[in-house]
């Protein structure tokens, strides 16, 4: 334990820098957009495994990550990206006509592209972070999202929903 930890009780004393705040803000905003999209997809999906994956993604990855980022930003006295009212909840889980707009393979393809945009964004946020608690939070989010991505890829390969790039 160093002298700084003895004086502060091991608590973080440095303020969050702009790069860290912006990285957290961008990840939160991306997840908020993903929340709305995931709920729409959940209402549209027909495949039981896809619905389960979407539901777990919302409950385990998206909502808790948004809440953790909000808590950290609020603790720093910063505003957080607004979470719009979750109007889609009234259709999730109800027996509506599935696939009215999108087929399961189209949902899978779109989710794949969303992850392909989100993971590098989280990596960039991590690279820009220097404070331990910020790096730890972003690392936790990134690793949990990568595990979710891995599960998604395995399901989509099993269902033959991935559009593979051309082979060489």
Secondary structure, DSSP 8 states (H G I E B T S, - for coil): --HHHHHHTT---S---HHHHHHHHHHHHHHHHHHHHHHHHHHH---HHHHHHHHHIIIIIIHHHHHHHHHHHHHTT---------GGGGTTTS---TTSS--HHHHHHHHHHHHHHHHHHHHHHHHT--SHHHHHHHHHHHHHHHHHHHHHHHHHHHTT--------
